[in-house]
Amino acid sequence: MGKLAVFLCVFLLLSCGSVFAQEPPASEEPTKSGIPVRPPEEVVVTGNPTEKRLEELTVPVTVINAQQIEQEKALSLSELLRDVPGVFVRQKGATGASTSVILRGALSTQTLVLIDGIEVNDPNLGGAFDFSDFDTAGVERIEVVRGSYSALYGSSAVGGVINIITKKGTGEPRLSVDALGGSFDTARLSIGGSGTSENTNWSLCASQFQTNNAMPHNSHWRETFAGKTGTVLGGGLALEILAYANKSQSEDPYDYGSPLPLDKNITRERDQYVLGAKLSHRVSDVLSYSVKSSFFDTDSYFENRGDTPGAPDELTSTSESSVSTIQAQVETDMAKLLQAGDLGWQFIAGGQAKRITTLNFAVSQNFFPPPPTTTTLFEDETEDKALYFHNELVFGEKLTLSTGMRLDRYGSLATECLPRVGARFAISKTTVLKENYGEGFRAPSPIEFFDPWVGNVNLKPERSRSYDRSIEQSFFGGKVKLEATYFKIRVKDLIAWNPSTFILENYKKTETEGAELAFSWNVVKRLSAGLSYTYQNARDLSDNSQLPGRSPHFGGVKLVYSGERLTAVLDCYFSEAIPSEGTLDEKGRTQPDAAKAKLVNLAVGYKASEQAEIVLKLTNLLDERYKESQSAPYVLPFAAYLGVSLTF
């Protein structure tokens, strides 16, 4: 609680400072509240150094907006990501179990995850991000960029980037309360407030979620806080401050082994904190700049207690990591500077400095021979420094050309030179072609360097090349939209455990080739339908074998009804089986095909009044019994939840 208290005090002090520092705006075109506001669905902040309209981007981006999150009554981010083309979600058990995202066949360590543009990949998880602890409370939208874009984001942006964007206050101040309960002793309470005052916007949200799940000793509990405030300072200056905190605790009913041994004494705890500030200054119509500073901290604790009364703990481990970043960026409108007429020309240059600190140690009682031992696995501090450049030419409404380059020096590793090029060509108002090429890299994480059993200090970065080509087509005045994409990602120097040397080495080369399809249809005024489908062929090029943990076919169909009082979303998801892992269940039986799923969920909202909505959510309507990992419990059977949402 000490770290959380300090974290909240810092956020409140910074927020109060920004409120009292405000002055009347200078050149912005204000709304009634004095703050420039654009619909959040129109503007995308991921995949480009500055805000751009979605239809103007050359890169393939999927946006899950606030309306979709509200209509689906989603309780977790992973639930929403299943509908995104190219994104395969792998949840190792029921609610609260470790959840990873494989984007275009790339490992979870090769997918960069951001919260409001702040990196939150955990260095102590090999640079991966675990979605199991993250609630949808306080989330406004999610933007997913597919492809290797280390030219803009640096390490880990191999398969793509997922940016989780928290809510921003708009309109008159209001308070909301959401409560839900149901199967498996599940309960969720969320309280939030947002609004604008003079030249300041603000948003706060706190939530608590808990469930016992279907198996004994498989409970999950989490608390979430999200806060954001922004103010127009005058003279073209604007300040935005963000805070996000998450605390969670989960039980795991299985120990390691095959057949799977039941264990009632395994728990995991994790605390995560994000704090960021951005100061932007629009000097003129030609020149603007911004400075961002952020801090991400995560503390994890694992305990496997003794199996009999009085027995010592088998293993406990603690890991701590933090990422501190400062970034400066200058944006120049070259077209206005040179008076280039109809030509649009934007040039952006920036620099970033990052410090990554990690600490990992374990206390073993029964896991190793006595006496009990305490082992410091590693303690490390690394600096990452980079310069990046972005150039974009816009020739009317027909053609956009985008190029980028990043020079990245990660610790003592060699400097990476990372290019990116993209093009968007509008054949007509209804037909658009896009083509992109990008290179990516992932620096080895501290645990891969210093793990006492399999670590290797001689590891090199993983490197990738990504190519995609897509067509966007609309019919019947925009009522029907189709997006089809071909993609290929090749990774060399992949870090993997070598069975010959028994340590991690850069000895693999992989390739994922496939296609993504997204289709939407406004059937009638209040009824719409959507479809997503992904085919991916992920191979180890050394022997042409299929890479494990990836489904070759997955996607879904969604029907949405939006009435004046009633909203309903029927979401159907499917995935083909992944290659067998050879694990037996707790009774020694052969496991079913993992990830072979047909999930059907239903979310209904009824507006009883202007202030109150009744919520019904049904999950796994077909009561499918399946696993997304053979070494984990089954995903939840049919479950029902009832709730109410109040707005004041």
N, C-alpha and C positions, 0 to 999 in steps of 0.2 A: 504493500500500500504506500510505502514511502516514495517510491519512484513514480507511482501514479499521481500522488498528491503534488509532487514537484512539477510533473508534466502539465497538470491542469492549471496550476498557478502561473506557469510561464505563458500558457495560452491565454489566460484571462488578462494578464498584465499587458501582453502584446495587443490583444484585442481592444482593451480600454484605451491604450495609447493611440491606436489608429482612429478610434472614434473621436477623441478630443483633439486630434491633429487636423481634422477636416476643415476645408475651406470651400467656398463656392466653386463649381467647375468652371473651366475656362472655355475651351473650344468644342467640347463634346455636345452632341445633340441630346438633351436629357428627356427622360420620360417625366411623368408627374412626380415621381419620387426623386428626380434629379440624377438618376443613374442610367447610363445607356444600357438598354436591355435588348438582346436578340434571342429569338426562340432557340433553346438549347439543341433541338433536333436538327437545326439547319447548319450549325457550326461544329466542326470537328477539330480537336486539338492534338490528335495523335496522327503520326505519319507525315507530319510537316512541322518545321520549326515554329510556325505561327498558325493562328486560327485560319481555317479555310472552310468554305462550304463543301459539303460532302460530294456534290456532283462535280466539283472542280479538281478533286484530287486525282493524281495519276495512279496511286497505289490502291490495292484492294482493301477496303475498310468496311467492317460491319459494325453498326451502332445499335445497341439495345437501349432504347430510350426510357424515360420515366414512365410513360404511359404503359409500355409493355411490362415493366417491372410491377406496376400497380395492378394491371389486369390479371397477371399470372399469379399474384399473391405468393411470389417466390420467397422462400425462407433462406436460401443459400445462393451464392453466386454460381456455383457449379451447375445448379438446376437451370439457370438461364443460359449458360454457355453451351449446353448440349445442342441448342438449336442453331449454332453458328457453323457455317460451312468450314471444313478444315480442322475443327476443334474436336478432339476425342477426349472425353472426360473419363478418368479411371479412379473410382472411389473404392478403396480397399476395405469395404465393410459397410455398416449402417451409418447413420448420422454421426458426424464427428470423427469418422475414420479418415486416415490420411488420403487426401484427394489431390491428384496431379492432373495436369492438362498437357496433352501431346498435340502440338500444333504443326500440321503438315508433316507428321511423322517424326518431328524433332522431339528430343527428350524434354522433360519438364525443366531440366537444368539449362536448356537451350531456348527457353521462352522467357522473355523479360516481362515482369509484372510491375506496374506502377500504380500508385495511389495519387491522383492529381499530379501526375508527372514525376512523382518521387519513387525511386527504385526501392522495392521491398523484397527482392529475392534474398533468401537467407544464406549467407556464406557457410554456415555450419550444416546446411543441408546439401552441400555441393553446389550451391547457387540456385537451388530449386525454390519453388514457392508452394506452400501447402494451403489449398483453398478450404480445408475442412473447418477452420475456425471463423471464417468470414461470413457475416450476416449481410442481408440486403438493406438493413436499417441504415439510413443516412446516405444511401447510394442513389445518385440521380441518373446516371447512365454508365454504360460500359462500351468502350471502343476497342475493337480488335483489328490490328493490322497484321496481315499475313505476308510472310516473306522475310528474307534476311536484310535487316536495315540497321546494321551496326554503324553505317555511315553517319547516322543521326544519334543513335542511342548507345553505341559502344558494346561492351561485352554482354553476352547472353542473348542478344537479339538475332538469333539464328533462324528459328522457326517463325518468329513474329513477336508482336508486342501486345499486351493486354493492359489497357489503362482503365482503372476503376475511378470514376469521377464522383465526388461527393456532392451533396445538394448545396445549391446556392440560393440565398434568400431572394424572393421577388414579391412584389405587391405589398398589401397591408399585413401587419404582424398577425400571426395566427398560431394556434397550439393544436397539436394532434396527439391522440392517444390510440394505440392499437393493441388489442389483447386477443390471444388465440390459445386454444387448448384442444387436446384430443388424444388419439391413440398413444399407447406406451408412455403414459404420464407426461406427455409433451405439453409444455406451457411456454408462451412467449409474450413479453410485455415490452412495448416500445413507446417512448414519449419524446416528442420533438416540437420544436418551434422555429419559425423563420419569418423573415419580412425585411422591409427596408425602412430606413429612417433618415430623412434628409439625404445626405450623400453616401450613406453607409448601408450595405446589405449584410445580413447575418443569418446563420442557420446553426442549430444545435440539435443533436439527437442522441438519446441513450437507450439501450435495449438490453434485455436479459432473456436468454433462451436456455431451456433444459429439457432433457428427455432421457428415459431409461432404455430406449430401443427394445427390440424383440427378445434378445438374448440376455441372460443374467450377466452381471459384471460387465456391462457394455454401455454405461451411462455417458452422457456428454452434457457439459454446461459451458456457457460462454456469456461474457458481458462485452458490450461494444459502446464506444463513445465516438462521435464525429462532430466536429465543429469547424465552421468556416466563416470568416468575416472579410469584407473588402470595403475600401473607402476611396473616394476621389479626393485627392489632396489639393487640387488646383494647380494651375500652371502646367497642365499635361501630365501631372504625377498621379499614380494610383498605387495602392498598397493592398495586397491580399495575404491573409494568414490562415493556415490550415492546421488542424490537430486531429489525429485519429489514434485511438487506443483500443486494444483488444486483449482480453484475458480469457483463457479457456482451460478446461480440465476434462480429460477423457479416460475411460477405462478400455482396456483391450482384453477380450476373453480368451485369446489364443497366445501361447508362447511360440517360440520358433521350433520347427521340426516337421517331419513327415513320417507317420500320420501327425496331424495337427494336435498338439497337446493342449487341453483346456487348462486355463490358469485364471484364478480369481484375484490376483494380487498385482496386476500390471496397471500403472497409471502414467499419464503424460500430462504435464502442465506447460503452458506457453503464455508469455506476456509479450505484447508487441506495441510499440509506440512510434508514431510518425508526427513530426513537427516541421512545418515549412513556412517560408515567407517569400513573397515576390514583390519587388518594387519596379514598376515600369514607368518610363518617361517618354512621352511623345513630344519630341523637340519641335518638329514641324511636320508638314505633309510628306516630307522627303525622308526624314531621319527619326528613328526612335531606338531606344535601348531598354534592356531590362537586366536586373540582377536577382538571382534566386539563391536561397540558402535552405538546406534541408538536413534533417537528422532522422535516421531510422535505427531503432534499437529492438532487439529481440532476445529474450531470455527463455531457455527451455530446460525442463527438468523431467527426467525419466526415472521411474522406480519399479523394479521387479522384486517385490518382497518375498520372504521365505514362504514355502508352501504349507508348512505345518506351524502350529502355535509355538512361539518362542524361537523359531529358526531364524538365523540371520538373513539379511537381504541378500538376494542373489547378485543384483547389480543396480547401482544408481549412477546416473550421469547428469552432468550439468554443462550447458553450453551457453555462452554469451557472445553476441556479435553486434556491431554497430557500423553504420555507413553514414559518414558526414560528407556533404557535397556543397560546393559553391559553384555557380555557373553565371557567366555574363554573356550577353548576346546583343549584337548591333544589327538593326534592320534598315536597309536603304531601298527606297523606291527609285531605281535608276531611270525608269521611264519618265517620271516627273522631273528628275534632275536634268536629264538630257532633252526634255520636251520631245519625246519620241512618238507623239501622236497616239495612234491606236494600239501600239505595241505595249504590252505589260511586261515589266522587267523588275524582278525583285532579287536583291542580293543580300544574303545573311551570313554573318561570320560570328563565331562564338568560341568560348573556351570553358573548360570544365576541370575542376580539381576535386578529387575524391579521396577519402581516407577510410580504409576498411580495417577494423580491428576484430579479432576473434580470440576466444578462450574456450577450451574444451577439456574437461577432466572427468574421470570416472572413479568410483569407489566400488570395489568388488569384494563380496563376502564369500559366496559359494561358487561363483562363476569360474574362479581360478582356484588352484589349491591354496589352502590356508598357509600363512596367516592372511587376514584381510589386507588388501593393498589399495593405495590411492595412486592413480596414474594420471599425470598431466599429459593428455594426448598431444596438445599443441597450444601455443600462444603466439599470435602473429599480428603484425601490423603492415599493411600494404598501401601504397599510394598509387592513384591512377590519374594521369594528366592527359588532356586531349585538346586539340583544336579541330573545329569543324567548319565547313563552308557549304552553303546551299545557294543554288542559282536557278531561277525559274523564269522562263520566257512564255508569255501568253500572246498568241496571235489571234486576236478577236475571240470568237466563240468556238472556233474550229479546232485549234491546235494548242496544246500545252506541252512544253519540254521542261523537264526537271532533272537537275544533276546535283550530286552531293559528294563530299569527300570528308573523311575524318582521319586524323593522325592521332593514334592512341598509344600511349606508353604506360603499360600496366605493370607496376612493380619493376622487377629486374628483367622482365621479358623484353624481347625485341619490339621496336615500334611497329605497330600495325598501320598499314595504309589501306583504307576501306572506301571504295567507290560505290556510287549508286546512280543509276540513270532510269528515267521513266518518261513515258509519253502518253498523252491522251488525245485522241483524234475523234471529233464528232463528225461522222459521215452525214448525219442529218439530226434533227431535233429528237428523233426517236432511236437512233443507233449510235453507240459510242464504242470505240475500241481503245483498250489500254494495254500497255506492254511495259514490263519492268525487269531490271536486272540489278541485283545487289549482292554485296559480299558481307559476310558476318564472321565473328569470332567469339569464342568463349574462353576466357582465361581459366586455368586450373584453380579450383578453390583451395583454401588452406588445408581442409581435411584430406584432399587428394594429394597434396604435397607431403603432409606430416603425419598421416595416420600410421601408428607404430606397426601395424600388421601388413598393410597393402600400399602405403604411401610411397611416392617416388618424387624426389626433389628435382628430377631432371625432366619433368613433364613440360610439354610445349602447349600452346593454345590450340584448341580445335578451330578449324577454318571451314567456312561454308561458301557456296555460290548458289544463288537462288534466281530462278527465272520464272516469270508467269506471263500469260497472255489471256486477256478476257474480252468478252463482248457483252454489252448491256443493251437490251432491246425492250422497248415499251410498245404496247398495242392499245387500241381502243381508247385513245386520249389519256393514256397513263393508268388505266384501270388494271391492266395486266403488265407486269414487269418480269423480265427474265435476265439473269446474270449467269454466264457460264465461263469457267476459268480452267485453263490447263496450267499445271505448275510442275516444277522439278527443283529439288534441293539436293545438292551433293555436299557431304561433309567428309573432310579428310583429317587425319591425325586425331580421330575420335579416341577419347580416353576410356579405356575399358580394362577390366581385370584379365590379365594374361594367364591362362592355365598352365603355361610352360614355366613362367618365372614366378608366379604367385604374387605379383604386384601389379599396380596400375601402370599402363603404358599407352603411348600414342601409336596404336598398331592397327586400328580399324579404319575402313573407308566405307561409307554408307551412301545410299541414294534413295530418295523417295520421289516417286513420280505419280501423278494422279490428276483428278479433275474434281472441281467443285461446282455445284449447281444451286442457285437460289431462285425461287419463283414465288411471286405474290399476285393475288387476284382479289380485287374488290368486287365480290360477287353481286351484291346489291348494296343499298345505302348503308345498312348496319351490319352486314356480314362480309367478312373477308377470310381468305384462305392463304396459307403459306406452305412452302415445301423447301426443305434443304436436303442435299445429298452429297456425300463425299466418297470417292473411290481413291484409295491410296495403296501403292505397291512399294512397301518399305523393305529394302534389301541390304544385306551385308555383301558388299561387292567382292570380298575375298572368296566366298564360296557360294554366292548367289542365294543364300538362305534368307527366309523371312525374319525381319527383326521382331523380337518378342514384345508383347504388351500393346500391340497395335491392331485394331480391327481393320480389315481391308474395305469393308462397306459399312457406312453408318449414316444416319440422317433422321428426318422426322417430318411429320405433317401436322399443321396447326390450323384449327378453326376458331375464329374470334367473332363473337356477337357483342356489339356495343349499342345497347338501348339507352333510353333516357334514364331509366332506373336500374335496369338489369344488364350486367356484363357477364359473359361466360367465355372461357377459353378451354378448349379440348386439345390437349397436346399429346401426340403419339410419337414415340421415339423407338428406333430399332438400331441394332448393331449386330454384325456377324461375330462369330467366336474368334478369339485370339489364339495363337499357338499355345498348346498345352505346356504347363509348367511342371507337370509330373508330380504334383503334391497330392497326398492322400488326405481325406478328411479325418475328423477325430476318431472315427470308428474303423479306419483303415480302408475305406471304400474309395474307388476311383472317383475323382471329382468330375462334375459336369463341365461342359465347355464354358470357360470363363468368358464373360462379356457378351454372350449370346442372349440378347435382350429384346423384349417387346413391351415397352413401358407405356402405359396410358394414364394420364393425369387430367383432372378436371378442377378448374377454379371458377367459382361463382361469386359475384358480388351483387347485393341488392340494396339500392339506395332507399332506405326507409324514410329519410328526411334530408334536408340540406346539410345537416350536421352528422348524421349517423348512417353507416353502411354495415350490413350484415354479411359476413364472409363464410363461405363453405369451400373447403379444399379436400379433394379426394386424390390419393396417390396410389399408384400400382393397382388400378381398377381390375386388371386381369389376374391379380394375385400371383404374378410370376415369381418363381423361385429360382434365383440365379445369383451368380457372383461376378464381380468385375475383376477379382483377383482370386486365384485358387487358394492362396494362403491367407484368406480373410473370411470373416463371417458373411452370411448371405445378406444381400440388400433387403431392406424392409419389405414385408408383405403388404397387403392392402391396409391402408390407414386413412382415417377420417379426422378432420379438424374443423372446428367451428369457432368463429371469432367475430369481433365487432371493431369498427374503425370510427372514431369520433374526431370531428374537427370543430374548433371554436374560433 
